[in-house]
Amino acid sequence: MTATLSVELQTVRGAELLVESLVREGVEYVFGISGGAVIEICDALYHYRDRIKFILNRHEQGAAHMADGYARASGKVGVCMGTSGPGATNLITGIATAQMDSSPIIAITGQVPSYNIGRDAFQETDAFGLTMPIVKHSYMVRDPYELPRIVKEAFYIASTGRPGPVHIDIPRDMSRNPIDMSKVEFPEEVNIRGYKPTIRGHPLMVRQAAELIMQAKKPILYIGGGVIKSEASEEVRELAERCQIPVTYTLMAKGAFPDNHPLCTGMPGMHGTVAANFALNFSDLVICVGARFDDRVTGDLKEFAKFAKKIHIDIDPAEIGKNVKPDVPIVGDAKTVLRQLLELLPPKRHDEWLRQVDEWKREFPLVYDRNGRLKPQYVLEVLAKVTKGEATITADVGQHQMWAWQYYPCHRPRQAITTGGLGTMGFGFPAALGAKLARPDDLVVAIVGDGGFQMTMYELATAVVYNIPVKVVIINNFFLGMVKQWQDLFFGSRYSGVELTGNPDFVKIAEAFGAVGFRVTEEDDVEKVLMRAMEIEDKPVIIDAWVDPDEHVYPMIPSGRSVKDIIVHPKLREKVKRELARHAA
């Protein structure tokens, strides 16, 4: 059908057609940086400024992470943009982060005019080729009249099936060429040949899964980010409670099952709880929903849950059998498949198994020493207390990320946002800005390391200019902490490439950008500083917490090893050793 653009012109440029298409997809924000190859798009965004807000970032990586944080917090598609050449290459880390974590974003890049492609024109880069391995799909616009169809398809691909990023590369002549609006069609539906995500699970496989669940004596629900993507949290909870099955969640699924629920064991894997790792590895049935059996959970695949049967539910057929071969594979949407399962499952109890899991939770809690030095775990416990566990939290990758996921309890989906598969330093702060724009009424706290924060702290300017009042807690140990921990444990404390002796004064950095900065170095000051920070509602706030640089994250299963090699806090080591010996016997 022919439509009238919001600017009500009969002849427009391709740029207006692009932005009108974004408006029709409900886009609220475009995050990015302008440039010559996108200047017409920026001009079109000016004309549409009452419909879409263009957020001018300080670096394209920050723009991609903001779009990603917006997408994860809202469940909508985030949009970022960069110009040709370095603008496109700067987006790549953020695009790859979204791809690994199945986050729906649209990355728009400008390109040199189509007649200059292949001539090494100024700021020419093959953005289409560069992004192909890290997106669900990539488009090169060759006809501006195709823009409405391309945008419609891009949003559909990004948000359906297993979500992920889609790239649209737009040569400058496609943006500036005139368009006759009488010849433009805005499609209302999408029909892409060969792209038909499977939603319902195969009835035979679902029935076999139900039979395994009814036969199991020691089942566990192992849930991943797919539960959040498909909004299946209620179905997970109903299955867990009806059949009395303990639950463990991956890094990406924190909040999908309440941390305070009696059936919750916490996160498994390299830095997961002892209870979660024991329950997962000593079960007789692993019900995997929306997770991919990644190496940080499984460790040594030959030893992982080797006595358990496995049910694997995932919307992406490529994930099933990729790492762990399931006894019952089910391709389908997590919410839909769980509903199918629930129709077949009567209530069931596992009293003996739950007593065992509860004993593990009681005997092997998360512990740390309070010895006069400010501990990162303490900072996060107090943060949880001050915010009543209601904040939306984001994190980079590293020690602070693990401590945040261990010590900050979450109870709702989309409450915890972090970088999983790619492990991107610098993600947490710009992701928090995007999350705050998506959920303006939420208290949003970025929990970052001193190393990662310095990779994207320039987005403080973005936060101040657009009045995005997030809180940033820097777990500052003056090291790249996780690498230091490995060097302590496995390389004789030979520190190489980890000492951040040149850290700036983060309080002064905050003030220089127009934000508010606090520093805390003593336990006695933590609560009052955090309370003061939370009271400030009109500016971003930085809390620079100087913590013990020698603190390690426990538990820890060394990379590629199994639960038998778990390293725990010294207070628990003998008890864990005895428990492992009991199960080995």
GUBA-603962 format. One record per residue (C-alpha): y, x, z negated. Coordinates in steps of 0.05 Angstrom, whole numbers, padded with zeros to 5 digits, always signed. Each point is the difference from the previous one (the first is absolute). Example, Ala and Ser with C-alpha at 12.3 -4.5 7.8 and 13.67 -1.06 7.14 Angstrom:
-00090+00246-00156/+00069+00027+00013/
! end
This chain:
+00000+00000+00000/+00071+00023+00012/+00042+00008-00063/+00072+00014-00014/+00014+00065-00037/+00036-00002-00066/+00059+00033+00034/-00002-00056+00052/+00008+00042+00062/-00031-00013+00068/-00005+00074+00018/-00018+00049-00054/-00028+00070-00007/-00072+00016-00017/+00024+00020-00069/+00023-00071-00016/-00067-00026+00025/-00035+00047-00047/+00041-00020-00060/-00005-00074+00016/-00076+00009+00001/+00003+00033-00069/+00042-00058-00026/-00053-00049+00025/-00053+00039-00040/+00040-00010-00064/+00022+00073-00007/+00050+00009-00057/+00011+00075+00003/-00006+00057+00049/-00003+00068-00034/+00020+00061+00040/+00051+00048+00030/+00041-00010+00062/+00003+00047+00060/+00015+00004+00073/-00066-00031+00024/+00007-00060-00047/+00076-00009+00002/-00005-00065+00040/-00051-00026-00052/+00048+00018-00056/+00056-00036+00037/-00045-00061+00006/-00015+00003-00074/+00075-00001-00013/+00005-00065+00037/-00059-00028-00040/+00024+00028-00067/+00001-00070-00031/-00074-00007+00016/-00029+00070-00008/+00026+00055-00045/-00004+00071+00028/-00012+00049-00057/+00026+00069+00019/-00047+00050-00032/+00012+00074-00009/-00065+00021+00034/-00049-00037+00044/-00059+00015-00047/+00038-00037-00054/+00010-00058+00048/-00074-00004+00015/-00018+00002-00074/+00052-00054-00015/-00030-00045+00054/-00068+00014-00030/+00021-00015-00071/+00033-00064+00025/-00064-00020+00035/-00045+00014-00059/+00044-00036-00050/+00013-00061+00044/-00063-00007+00042/+00045-00004+00061/+00008+00050+00056/+00050+00056-00012/+00043+00028+00057/+00027+00071+00008/+00036+00034+00057/+00017+00070+00024/+00031+00030+00061/-00037+00042+00051/-00026+00070-00013/+00009+00021-00073/+00014-00072-00020/-00069-00020+00024/-00035+00062-00029/+00034-00011-00067/-00031-00069-00004/-00071+00026+00010/-00017+00017-00072/+00020-00070-00022/-00039-00032+00057/-00062+00040-00017/+00008-00020-00073/+00001-00074+00020/-00060+00009+00045/-00043+00032-00053/+00017-00055-00050/-00003-00059+00049/+00074-00018-00008/+00032-00044+00054/+00062+00033+00028/+00034+00001+00068/+00029+00068+00019/+00052-00004+00056/+00020+00064+00035/+00052+00012+00052/-00020+00041+00061/+00038+00036+00055/+00012-00044+00062/-00064-00014+00038/+00024+00039+00061/+00007+00063-00044/-00068-00004-00034/-00040+00063+00015/+00062+00041+00017/+00010+00030-00070/+00063-00040-00007/+00043+00008-00062/-00039-00025-00061/-00060-00019+00041/-00066-00003-00038/-00064-00036+00018/+00005-00049-00058/-00052-00045+00031/-00052+00056+00002/+00019+00029-00068/-00009-00067-00035/-00063-00023+00035/-00049+00030-00051/+00038-00030-00059/+00014-00072+00021/-00039-00063+00015/+00035-00004+00066/+00058+00033+00037/+00045-00029+00054/+00044+00033+00052/+00051-00051+00027/+00004+00005+00075/+00032-00068+00015/+00053-00029-00047/-00023-00070+00016/-00065+00018-00036/+00035+00012-00066/-00011-00070-00030/-00075+00004+00016/-00006+00071-00026/+00036-00016-00066/-00042-00063-00010/-00064+00038+00012/+00022+00059-00043/+00012-00044-00061/-00066-00037+00011/-00040+00065+00006/+00035+00032-00060/-00012-00059-00046/-00069-00026+00019/-00070+00027-00008/+00006+00066-00036/+00075+00008-00004/+00035+00062+00024/+00059+00031+00037/+00018-00016+00072/+00047+00044+00041/+00049-00023+00053/+00033+00055+00042/+00061-00024+00039/+00032+00042+00054/+00076-00005-00003/+00006-00034+00068/-00046-00055-00026/+00051-00012-00056/+00063+00001+00042/-00023-00034+00065/+00028-00070+00010/-00047-00059-00011/+00006-00068+00033/-00015-00048-00057/-00023-00055+00048/-00061+00044+00015/-00018+00016-00072/-00059-00032-00036/-00013+00006-00075/-00074-00011-00011/-00020-00044-00058/-00072+00023-00003/-00038+00065+00008/-00064+00007+00039/-00021+00072+00007/-00064+00012+00038/-00050+00040-00041/+00038-00008-00066/-00033-00055-00040/-00008+00019-00073/-00062-00030-00033/+00020-00044-00059/-00063-00036-00022/-00060+00040-00022/-00067-00010+00035/-00036-00056-00038/-00066+00039-00003/+00034+00061-00029/+00039-00042-00050/-00065-00033-00022/-00034+00068-00008/+00059+00025-00042/-00005-00061-00045/-00074+00013-00010/+00013+00073-00020/+00053-00023-00049/-00048-00049-00032/-00055+00053-00005/+00044+00055-00029/-00002+00018-00073/+00056+00052+00001/+00050-00021+00055/+00071+00025+00008/+00058-00024+00043/+00034+00059+00034/+00064-00026+00031/+00050+00033+00046/+00067-00012+00033/-00030-00051+00047/-00002-00048-00059/+00076+00003-00005/+00010-00002+00075/-00042-00064+00006/+00028-00030-00064/-00070-00005-00029/+00016+00016-00073/-00016-00070-00025/-00067+00001+00037/-00018+00067-00031/+00017-00026-00068/-00041-00063+00010/-00061+00039+00023/+00006+00050-00057/+00007-00054-00053/-00052-00047+00028/-00054+00054+00005/+00025+00044-00057/+00009+00062+00044/+00043+00059-00022/+00055+00021+00048/+00026+00067+00022/+00058+00009+00049/+00022+00055+00046/+00068+00033-00001/+00025-00049+00052/-00025-00061-00038/+00034+00010-00067/+00026-00069-00021/-00050-00038+00042/-00040-00011-00064/+00037-00001-00067/-00005+00064-00039/-00003-00040-00065/-00059-00043+00023/-00064+00010-00042/-00040+00014+00064/+00047+00054+00026/-00024+00071-00006/+00060+00034+00034/+00000+00046+00059/-00061+00041+00021/-00005+00067+00035/+00030+00069-00008/+00049-00021-00055/-00030-00067-00018/-00022-00022-00068/-00067+00020-00028/-00020-00074-00007/+00017-00014+00073/-00038+00061+00025/-00060-00013-00043/-00002-00074+00017/+00006+00015+00075/-00051+00056+00001/-00051-00030-00048/+00001-00071+00029/-00056-00031+00041/+00047-00037+00047/+00068+00021+00027/+00039-00058+00030/+00054+00035+00041/+00058-00045+00021/+00055+00027+00044/-00011+00073-00017/-00025+00056+00044/-00043+00044-00047/+00051+00057+00007/-00018+00070-00023/+00045-00004-00062/-00044-00055-00027/-00069+00020+00025/+00002+00076-00007/-00069+00025+00019/-00027-00055+00045/-00072+00019-00015/+00011-00013-00074/+00048-00059+00003/-00031-00063-00030/-00066+00024+00026/-00042-00053-00035/+00044-00058+00020/-00004-00047+00059/+00066-00009+00036/+00036-00060+00029/+00060+00019+00042/+00052-00052+00019/+00055+00024+00046/+00041-00029+00057/-00004+00066+00038/-00069+00010+00028/+00014+00074+00010/+00000+00010-00076/-00068-00030-00012/-00052+00055-00001/+00051+00054+00014/-00009+00033-00068/-00053-00040-00037/-00054-00040+00035/-00002-00070-00031/-00062-00043-00011/+00041-00061+00020/+00059+00011+00047/+00050-00057+00007/+00058+00004+00049/+00054-00049-00018/+00063-00016-00039/-00010+00013-00074/+00029-00066-00023/-00041-00041+00050/-00066+00037-00013/+00008-00005-00075/+00011-00075+00007/-00064-00003+00041/-00037+00038-00054/+00027-00043-00056/-00028-00062+00034/-00070+00030-00008/+00005+00031-00070/-00015-00038-00065/+00024+00029-00066/-00039+00059-00026/+00004+00044-00062/-00011+00075-00008/+00007+00006-00076/-00038+00065-00008/+00036+00034+00057/+00068-00023-00025/-00016+00026-00069/-00015+00068+00031/+00065+00000+00040/+00040-00021-00061/-00032+00057-00039/+00022+00050+00053/+00070-00028-00002/+00002+00006-00075/-00033+00068-00006/+00036+00034+00058/+00072-00022+00000/+00058+00036+00033/+00024+00051-00051/+00052+00056-00005/+00027+00045-00054/+00068-00009-00031/+00018+00069-00024/+00076+00002-00002/+00009+00010+00075/+00022-00061+00040/-00061-00027+00036/+00004-00036+00066/-00051-00052-00024/+00046-00017-00058/+00059-00010+00046/-00040-00049+00042/-00028-00037-00061/+00071-00010-00025/+00023-00021+00069/-00054-00053+00000/+00023-00023-00069/+00074-00002+00018/-00012-00038+00065/-00055-00044-00031/-00046+00021+00056/+00039-00045+00048/+00033+00052+00045/-00020+00012+00072/-00018+00074+00001/-00004+00050+00057/-00025+00071+00000/-00008+00062+00042/-00064+00041-00003/-00022+00046-00055/-00007+00003-00075/+00055-00050-00013/-00033-00049+00047/-00066+00004-00038/+00033-00006-00068/+00040-00060+00025/-00063-00035+00024/-00035+00017-00065/+00055-00017-00050/+00042-00055+00032/-00040-00065-00001/+00011-00047+00059/-00021-00073+00004/+00021-00027+00068/-00010+00019+00073/+00055+00042+00033/+00024+00024-00067/-00024+00072+00011/+00019+00037+00064/-00021+00070+00017/-00024+00047+00054/-00075+00003+00003/-00036+00028+00061/+00054+00047+00024/+00026+00020-00069/+00072+00007+00022/+00048+00036-00046/+00068-00033+00003/-00028-00070+00011/+00014-00031-00068/+00077-00002-00003/+00015-00029+00069/-00059-00047-00006/+00032-00026-00065/+00065-00013+00038/-00037-00041+00052/-00039-00037-00055/+00065-00017-00036/+00030-00030+00063/-00065-00040+00010/+00000-00024-00073/+00072+00002-00023/-00015-00036-00065/-00053+00051-00021/+00012+00060-00044/-00022+00057+00046/-00017+00068-00028/-00018+00061+00042/-00044+00049-00039/+00005+00067+00035/-00012+00074-00009/+00055+00052+00002/-00031+00029+00064/-00008-00066+00038/+00067-00027-00021/+00036+00059+00031/-00032-00017+00067/+00037-00066+00007/+00053+00000-00055/+00054-00002+00053/-00015-00075+00004/+00041-00006-00064/+00058-00007+00047/-00035-00060+00032/-00013-00030-00068/+00072+00007-00022/+00033-00022+00065/-00043-00063+00005/-00001-00012-00076/-00076+00003-00008/-00006+00008-00076/-00069+00030-00008/-00020+00044-00059/-00031+00068+00014/-00042+00035-00054/-00010+00073+00018/-00061+00029-00034/+00030+00070+00002/-00047+00057-00017/+00034+00052+00045/-00065+00007+00039/-00038-00032+00057/-00042-00026-00056/-00066-00022+00032/-00007+00065+00039/+00016+00038-00064/-00054-00039-00036/-00051+00022+00053/+00024+00072-00006/-00008-00005-00076/-00071-00028+00004/-00029+00035+00061/+00044+00060+00018/+00011+00036-00067/+00071-00026-00008/+00023+00043+00059/+00062-00040+00018/+00017+00005+00073/+00050-00046+00034/+00007-00048-00058/+00057+00023-00046/+00063-00041+00011/+00046+00048-00037/+00059-00019+00043/+00002-00074-00018/+00070-00028+00001/+00032-00037-00058/-00023-00070+00018/+00051-00033-00046/+00057+00034+00037/-00034-00016+00066/+00000-00074-00020/+00073+00002-00020/+00019+00037+00064/-00029-00057+00041/+00034-00053-00043/-00062-00020-00040/-00013+00007-00075/-00041+00056-00029/-00035+00011-00067/-00043+00056-00025/-00053-00005-00054/-00037+00059-00030/-00024-00027-00068/-00047-00056-00019/+00050-00030-00047/+00049-00011+00056/-00046-00032+00052/+00004-00072-00021/+00075-00003-00010/+00014+00035+00066/-00046-00045+00038/+00029-00062-00033/+00071+00023+00018/-00022+00014+00071/-00031-00069+00009/+00065-00033-00023/+00039+00029+00058/-00004-00051+00056/+00054+00020+00049/-00021+00071+00019/-00062+00042+00013/-00022+00038-00062/-00036+00067-00004/-00039+00018-00064/-00018+00074+00001/-00058+00008-00049/-00017+00073-00016/-00074-00002-00016/-00053+00050-00021/-00016+00042+00062/-00069+00016-00026/-00024-00072-00005/-00060-00018+00043/-00023-00067+00027/-00066-00021-00031/-00052-00023+00018/-00011+00042+00062/-00059+00004+00048/+00008+00063+00043/+00006-00012+00074/-00067-00011+00034/-00038-00004-00066/-00032-00059-00036/+00008-00037-00065/-00048+00050-00031/+00056+00052+00006/+00055-00042-00032/+00050+00039-00042/+00030-00039-00058/+00047+00015-00057/-00030+00050-00049/-00006-00054-00053/-00049-00039+00043/-00040+00055+00033/-00060+00001-00046/-00007-00075+00000/+00005-00004+00075/-00051+00056+00007/-00049-00038-00043/+00011-00065+00038/-00012+00034+00067/-00063+00032-00027/-00025-00068-00023/+00009-00030+00069/-00031+00060+00034/-00062-00009-00043/
! end
